[in-house]
Amino acid sequence: MQMSNSTFPTEFLLLPFADTRELQLLHFALFLGIYLAALLGNGLILTAIACNHRLHTPMYFFLLNLALLDLGTITTTVPKAMANSLWDTTTISYSGCATQAFFFIVFVTAEFYLLTIMAYDRYIAICKPLHYGTIMANRTCVNMIAAVWGSTFLYAVLHNANTFSLPLCQGNLLDQFFCELPQILKLSCSDAYLREAALLVVSTILGFVCFIFLVLSYVQILRAVLRIPSQQGRYKAFSTCLPHLVVISLFISTGIFAYLKPPSISSPFLNLLLAVLYSMVPPALNPLIYSMQNKELKCAVRRRIWRMFSSTYKDPFTLQ
């Protein structure tokens, strides 16, 4: 362990997934498969929405941003983990750790806020359909997304500035496979960590407010759906919310269990498993969840795949 000024390490040591070379290569292959699946799924959703004018609506605009955030989340953590497994190392530089922690906060926080906005969008679409075009105007949607990105960048700057200005005297070994602020705070030996703790309390309160808003939105949606007289109408209305509800449940349940689990059941292996669940599984599964339940999106994705393959295997003589 190398130190600078006795309190700031020049690098951090990440928690390895395996000790043997065979398991390290297996871990590399597994992560590569998940990463490529996330790139393909979210990339197809991005191109399908961007290239199909019929999908230029608020719901798909939010879904496009969700795909961007999923790509950012998984790209922040997985490539470095794969490189460490491939080259049999566990190190990450101090600046690299700060950068990774910063972007992970940005993407994860922005995704939670975006999921809250998407719940509001579904609430307006089902509970106030006649006013949907007025309330969810294009300019309003753009302003909401701009507010999400701007606030999360500021939030991440405050967190990183507080955390990485703290002196560390508990070594440089992180109990995680990527740089995570709670793990870095464990290495602090200064009372200054109370500043970051206060910021975390404020963050928890904001997260709880968003969670309550999500619950209330879906309570109102469920009441409106149950008032629809026909069964087919109820199914059609609720089917537009089902993918979003599944994504929210996956995102919140994995995050809550990872950070609020009892200390008695904590272990390095469980921490790694939970980290994979909340940092890698949602970005890889979200495209599948949305495309399976949304016929318009499914058709648009299929058309993009068909056009890619048809252009790839086109007869070269037809171009002459």
DOGUNU-755048 format. One line per field, with one value per residue (C-alpha): x, y, z; residue number from 1. Coordinates in pm, whole numbers, m for minus. Layout:
# residues N
X [X|...]
Y [Y|...]
Z [Z|...]
seq [NUM|...]
//
This chain:
# residues 320
X [0|142|45|75|99|21|m355|m430|m352|m223|m442|m714|m743|m1076|m1231|m1156|m1424|m1194|m842|m778|m699|m975|m1245|m1109|m1144|m1493|m1584|m1445|m1654|m1970|m1930|m1850|m2172|m2383|m2211|m2262|m2628|m2678|m2501|m2708|m3043|m3010|m2845|m3136|m3385|m3194|m3177|m3537|m3677|m3448|m3523|m3899|m4103|m4409|m4212|m4132|m4370|m4301|m4311|m4051|m3845|m3813|m3738|m3459|m3302|m3343|m3148|m2873|m2853|m2842|m2555|m2372|m2426|m2294|m2008|m1888|m1822|m1803|m1512|m1273|m1387|m1334|m988|m887|m999|m829|m496|m511|m501|m724|m585|m750|m586|m704|m825|m983|m1167|m1296|m1412|m1584|m1762|m1871|m2033|m2189|m2365|m2477|m2625|m2787|m2937|m3059|m3222|m3417|m3538|m3623|m3827|m4019|m4091|m4200|m4448|m4588|m4613|m4816|m5033|m5123|m5178|m5425|m5584|m5598|m5584|m5765|m5500|m5200|m5092|m5105|m4936|m4670|m4575|m4243|m4084|m4198|m4046|m3715|m3707|m3769|m3488|m3255|m3340|m3264|m2923|m2828|m2931|m2760|m2434|m2441|m2531|m2238|m1996|m2094|m2061|m1723|m1585|m1683|m1568|m1237|m1128|m1138|m808|m795|m606|m767|m567|m677|m868|m1230|m1483|m1638|m1548|m1588|m1540|m1841|m1861|m1983|m1681|m1444|m1602|m1518|m1150|m1183|m1028|m1152|m1460|m1507|m1696|m1996|m2035|m2078|m2305|m2530|m2541|m2633|m2919|m3053|m3018|m3211|m3492|m3513|m3513|m3791|m3998|m3956|m4054|m4371|m4452|m4410|m4641|m4909|m4891|m4953|m5232|m5410|m5333|m5473|m5791|m5838|m5777|m6031|m6294|m6262|m6576|m6432|m6172|m5989|m5970|m5832|m5568|m5464|m5431|m5237|m5013|m4861|m4752|m4642|m4288|m4223|m4355|m4129|m3823|m3896|m3939|m3612|m3419|m3550|m3555|m3193|m3072|m3262|m3143|m2784|m2766|m3015|m2949|m2879|m2508|m2546|m2588|m2319|m2028|m1783|m1946|m2297|m2181|m2036|m2350|m2577|m2351|m2386|m2764|m2816|m2538|m2549|m2875|m3119|m2927|m2918|m3282|m3456|m3453|m3596|m3868|m3984|m3963|m4158|m4461|m4460|m4577|m4479|m4129|m4097|m4191|m3953|m3664|m3740|m3734|m3398|m3255|m3394|m3249|m2909|m2894|m3040|m2781|m2501|m2583|m2701|m2578|m2278|m2372|m2701|m2503|m2356]
Y [0|333|652|1017|1259|958|996|974|648|660|361|138|m240|m379|m701|m987|m1232|m1534|m1642|m1908|m1821|m2043|m1873|m1531|m1612|m1751|m1427|m1230|m1432|m1397|m1021|m987|m1168|m948|m633|m720|m806|m467|m285|m466|m431|m66|21|m127|67|391|351|225|525|779|653|594|917|737|677|1045|1073|1155|790|682|996|895|537|662|842|529|330|595|575|195|204|455|256|m73|91|267|m54|m361|m286|m220|m539|m739|m588|m673|m1034|m1066|m921|m1075|m749|m568|m213|110|450|720|942|642|551|907|914|577|675|1007|860|572|822|1029|739|552|865|995|659|670|1024|927|627|866|1096|798|704|1058|1025|702|865|1154|921|699|927|1249|1137|1445|1675|1456|1657|1981|1864|1645|1890|1844|2143|2021|1678|1828|2055|1760|1557|1857|1899|1531|1544|1881|1795|1455|1604|1861|1586|1372|1665|1732|1366|1320|1647|1551|1189|1224|1520|1302|1165|785|586|241|123|120|m211|m165|m433|m410|m483|m116|218|286|582|389|158|455|620|308|391|741|819|1176|1324|1511|1207|1353|1604|1320|1137|1443|1455|1087|1153|1428|1191|922|1166|1271|906|828|1119|984|637|770|958|634|445|715|738|369|369|633|442|120|296|447|113|m66|190|99|m106|m355|m618|m558|m187|m254|m490|m244|42|m152|m320|21|45|m313|m284|32|m131|m435|m214|m6|m318|m468|m143|m59|m409|m487|m147|m158|m508|m422|m113|m194|m564|m668|m667|m1022|m1163|m949|m1126|m1043|m1295|m1164|m805|m894|m1078|m791|m540|m740|m750|m376|m250|m499|m695|m399|m242|m581|m675|m340|m355|m706|m609|m311|m478|m786|m586|m302|m404|m77|m89|m459|m398|m102|m307|m594|m354|m216|m568|m663|m352|m414|m771|m688|m412|m638|m925|m722|m848|m624|m639|m460|m152|m109]
Z [0|m113|61|m25|270|494|447|74|m107|m464|m549|m408|m399|m516|m393|m635|m744|m745|m651|m914|m1275|m1414|m1205|m1297|m1667|m1602|m1426|m1722|m1969|m1758|m1721|m2091|m2181|m1950|m2076|m2443|m2374|m2209|m2494|m2757|m2581|m2485|m2815|m3009|m2797|m2851|m3228|m3256|m3068|m3236|m3589|m3555|m3558|m3420|m3099|m3048|m2752|m2383|m2273|m2528|m2471|m2106|m2210|m2437|m2141|m1928|m2188|m2182|m1802|m1809|m2056|m1839|m1520|m1653|m1847|m1532|m1339|m1564|m1804|m1515|m1337|m1658|m1709|m1352|m1397|m1735|m1618|m1268|m1074|m826|m835|m943|m928|m689|m974|m1148|m830|m788|m1151|m1122|m798|m951|m1262|m1071|m843|m1144|m1338|m1047|m890|m1225|m1299|m972|m1043|m1401|m1285|m1059|m1354|m1563|m1289|m1307|m1686|m1652|m1385|m1617|m1914|m1726|m1468|m1675|m2040|m2176|m2028|m2116|m2423|m2228|m1909|m2074|m2348|m2525|m2355|m2013|m2072|m2187|m1881|m1647|m1804|m1790|m1422|m1358|m1527|m1374|m1018|m1022|m1151|m870|m622|m738|m721|m359|m262|m431|m298|57|40|m143|70|383|519|508|767|747|448|84|55|m59|23|m325|m689|m785|m611|m393|m156|154|123|96|401|602|550|698|1033|1069|1230|902|774|963|677|431|673|690|309|303|546|318|22|207|282|m84|m190|57|m79|m433|m312|m149|m470|m668|m433|m438|m818|m861|m602|m811|m1132|m987|m874|m1220|m1393|m1171|m1268|m1638|m1724|m1974|m1884|m2211|m2135|m1788|m1927|m2200|m1951|m1692|m1953|m2030|m1665|m1608|m1756|m1556|m1239|m1289|m1352|m1042|m828|m953|m907|m559|m411|m501|m383|m53|32|m59|163|440|499|860|951|1083|732|571|404|120|m114|m42|m89|m429|m532|m430|m606|m927|m882|m845|m1075|m1364|m1375|m1416|m1711|m1885|m1816|m1863|m2247|m2237|m1989|m2196|m2537|m2422|m2302|m2557|m2904|m3071|m2930|m3011|m3374|m3400|m3256|m3494|m3790|m3681|m3648|m3991|m4152|m3994|m4122|m4462|m4513|m4394|m4626|m4926|m5259|m5353|m5721|m5647|m5546|m5888]
seq [1|2|3|4|5|6|7|8|9|10|11|12|13|14|15|16|17|18|19|20|21|22|23|24|25|26|27|28|29|30|31|32|33|34|35|36|37|38|39|40|41|42|43|44|45|46|47|48|49|50|51|52|53|54|55|56|57|58|59|60|61|62|63|64|65|66|67|68|69|70|71|72|73|74|75|76|77|78|79|80|81|82|83|84|85|86|87|88|89|90|91|92|93|94|95|96|97|98|99|100|101|102|103|104|105|106|107|108|109|110|111|112|113|114|115|116|117|118|119|120|121|122|123|124|125|126|127|128|129|130|131|132|133|134|135|136|137|138|139|140|141|142|143|144|145|146|147|148|149|150|151|152|153|154|155|156|157|158|159|160|161|162|163|164|165|166|167|168|169|170|171|172|173|174|175|176|177|178|179|180|181|182|183|184|185|186|187|188|189|190|191|192|193|194|195|196|197|198|199|200|201|202|203|204|205|206|207|208|209|210|211|212|213|214|215|216|217|218|219|220|221|222|223|224|225|226|227|228|229|230|231|232|233|234|235|236|237|238|239|240|241|242|243|244|245|246|247|248|249|250|251|252|253|254|255|256|257|258|259|260|261|262|263|264|265|266|267|268|269|270|271|272|273|274|275|276|277|278|279|280|281|282|283|284|285|286|287|288|289|290|291|292|293|294|295|296|297|298|299|300|301|302|303|304|305|306|307|308|309|310|311|312|313|314|315|316|317|318|319|320]
//
